[in-house]
Amino acid sequence: MVTLRALALDDAPALTRIYSGASIRHTTGKPLTLDQAHDKIRNALARAAETPRAQWSWGILHGSDLIGLISLRRRTPSMGTISYILREDSWGNGYATQAANHVVSAAFTTAGLNRLEAMHHPDNPASGRVLVKAGFTHVGTADRHTDDGTVLRCPEVSGQGPNRVVLSRK
Ligand SMILES: CC(C)(COP(=O)(O)OP(=O)(O)OC[C@H]1O[C@@H](n2cnc3c(N)ncnc32)[C@H](O)[C@@H]1OP(=O)(O)O)[C@@H](O)C(=O)NCCC(=O)NCCS
């Protein structure tokens, strides 16, 4: 079972271990330095203090071990996007799905959203599978923009080719 909690500055070394190896193959493409990890956490804490709140970032914990990061971003008053990354040695245990289910609940309650979207790289079917298990439905592919002009960006995915598989959940 996994639990979610807010990030703290001393999570930076654990974050560098999450953003490494196979976990960055379809996402950032680059390992995270300790300085970048600190910046990422500071940014998450700053975004958490904003009103109205547009971003929620949680650490994913297995016991006391920080194994991943999952984020929810408000893109319009009623629509948000989710993204996640887990440390490679924790894959295949259903942890990303459990974390996504927690965040879907928070999105439709605490955040007051009524629609969620998420994207994954076409060569990353495991991420699509996580979304389907969390109740998302495949709606197509996108080059970062949907038909209504909304920019859909999985922040963990960058510079890996134009197309993204888009999934939606209501
Ligand atoms: C994608 C990721 C989050 C999955 O984490 P996880 O904890 O292993 O996910 P889960 O165990 O909850 O579910 C994984 C599912 O994908 C399936 N899967 C794994 N590899 C697969 C593959 N190559 N093809 C198809 N399905 C695959 C698993 O079988 C499982 O489905 P099942 O329960 O029906 O068997 C993890 O691999 C990761 O962090 N990747 C790098 C970051 C990333 O891609 N983030 C998403 C982009 S925003």
The ligand as an SDF file (V2000), in Angstrom:
LIG
                    3D

 48 50  0  0  0  0  0  0  0  0999 V2000
    4.5930    4.2580  -15.6410 C   0  0  0  0  0  0  0  0  0  0  0  0
    4.9120    3.9900  -14.1700 C   0  0  0  0  0  0  0  0  0  0  0  0
    4.4140    5.1530  -13.3380 C   0  0  0  0  0  0  0  0  0  0  0  0
    4.2160    2.6880  -13.7440 C   0  0  0  0  0  0  0  0  0  0  0  0
    4.4140    2.4900  -12.3380 O   0  0  0  0  0  0  0  0  0  0  0  0
    4.0170    1.0990  -11.6320 P   0  0  0  0  0  0  0  0  0  0  0  0
    3.9800    1.3250  -10.1640 O   0  0  0  0  0  0  0  0  0  0  0  0
    4.8930    0.0190  -12.1630 O   0  0  0  0  0  0  0  0  0  0  0  0
    2.5280    0.9260  -12.1810 O   0  0  0  0  0  0  0  0  0  0  0  0
    1.4560   -0.1930  -11.7430 P   0  0  0  0  0  0  0  0  0  0  0  0
    2.1870   -1.3530  -11.1430 O   0  0  0  0  0  0  0  0  0  0  0  0
    0.4120    0.4720  -10.9140 O   0  0  0  0  0  0  0  0  0  0  0  0
    0.7900   -0.5940  -13.1310 O   0  0  0  0  0  0  0  0  0  0  0  0
    1.5860   -0.8640  -14.2490 C   0  0  0  0  0  0  0  0  0  0  0  0
    0.7620   -1.5940  -15.2980 C   0  0  0  0  0  0  0  0  0  0  0  0
    1.4390   -1.4790  -16.5440 O   0  0  0  0  0  0  0  0  0  0  0  0
    1.6110   -2.7880  -17.0620 C   0  0  0  0  0  0  0  0  0  0  0  0
    2.8240   -2.7670  -17.8800 N   0  0  0  0  0  0  0  0  0  0  0  0
    4.1030   -2.7090  -17.4590 C   0  0  0  0  0  0  0  0  0  0  0  0
    4.9320   -2.7250  -18.5170 N   0  0  0  0  0  0  0  0  0  0  0  0
    4.1440   -2.7800  -19.6180 C   0  0  0  0  0  0  0  0  0  0  0  0
    4.3980   -2.8620  -21.0220 C   0  0  0  0  0  0  0  0  0  0  0  0
    5.6360   -2.7990  -21.4950 N   0  0  0  0  0  0  0  0  0  0  0  0
    3.3340   -2.9110  -21.8450 N   0  0  0  0  0  0  0  0  0  0  0  0
    2.0760   -2.9400  -21.3880 C   0  0  0  0  0  0  0  0  0  0  0  0
    1.7580   -2.8830  -20.0550 N   0  0  0  0  0  0  0  0  0  0  0  0
    2.7890   -2.8060  -19.2100 C   0  0  0  0  0  0  0  0  0  0  0  0
    1.7010   -3.6720  -15.8460 C   0  0  0  0  0  0  0  0  0  0  0  0
    1.4690   -5.0160  -16.1730 O   0  0  0  0  0  0  0  0  0  0  0  0
    0.5860   -3.0590  -14.9880 C   0  0  0  0  0  0  0  0  0  0  0  0
   -0.6870   -3.4150  -15.4570 O   0  0  0  0  0  0  0  0  0  0  0  0
   -1.5400   -4.6460  -14.8190 P   0  0  0  0  0  0  0  0  0  0  0  0
   -1.7480   -4.3250  -13.3650 O   0  0  0  0  0  0  0  0  0  0  0  0
   -2.7990   -4.6780  -15.5980 O   0  0  0  0  0  0  0  0  0  0  0  0
   -0.7110   -5.8890  -14.9810 O   0  0  0  0  0  0  0  0  0  0  0  0
    6.4300    3.8060  -13.9430 C   0  0  0  0  0  0  0  0  0  0  0  0
    6.8880    2.8330  -14.8390 O   0  0  0  0  0  0  0  0  0  0  0  0
    7.2100    5.0860  -14.1280 C   0  0  0  0  0  0  0  0  0  0  0  0
    7.3860    5.8670  -13.1850 O   0  0  0  0  0  0  0  0  0  0  0  0
    7.7220    5.3280  -15.3640 N   0  0  0  0  0  0  0  0  0  0  0  0
    8.5250    6.5090  -15.6500 C   0  0  0  0  0  0  0  0  0  0  0  0
    7.7440    7.8020  -15.5150 C   0  0  0  0  0  0  0  0  0  0  0  0
    6.5440    7.8730  -16.4080 C   0  0  0  0  0  0  0  0  0  0  0  0
    6.5010    7.2520  -17.4520 O   0  0  0  0  0  0  0  0  0  0  0  0
    5.5570    8.6410  -15.9700 N   0  0  0  0  0  0  0  0  0  0  0  0
    4.3290    8.8200  -16.7300 C   0  0  0  0  0  0  0  0  0  0  0  0
    4.4080    9.9810  -17.6870 C   0  0  0  0  0  0  0  0  0  0  0  0
    3.6590   11.4700  -17.0220 S   0  0  0  0  0  0  0  0  0  0  0  0
  1  2  1  0
  2  3  1  0
  2  4  1  0
  2 36  1  0
  4  5  1  0
  5  6  1  0
  6  7  2  0
  6  8  1  0
  6  9  1  0
  9 10  1  0
 10 11  2  0
 10 12  1  0
 10 13  1  0
 13 14  1  0
 14 15  1  0
 15 16  1  0
 15 30  1  0
 16 17  1  0
 17 18  1  0
 17 28  1  0
 18 19  1  0
 18 27  1  0
 19 20  2  0
 20 21  1  0
 21 22  1  0
 21 27  2  0
 22 23  1  0
 22 24  2  0
 24 25  1  0
 25 26  2  0
 26 27  1  0
 28 29  1  0
 28 30  1  0
 30 31  1  0
 31 32  1  0
 32 33  2  0
 32 34  1  0
 32 35  1  0
 36 37  1  0
 36 38  1  0
 38 39  2  0
 38 40  1  0
 40 41  1  0
 41 42  1  0
 42 43  1  0
 43 44  2  0
 43 45  1  0
 45 46  1  0
 46 47  1  0
 47 48  1  0
M  END
$$$$
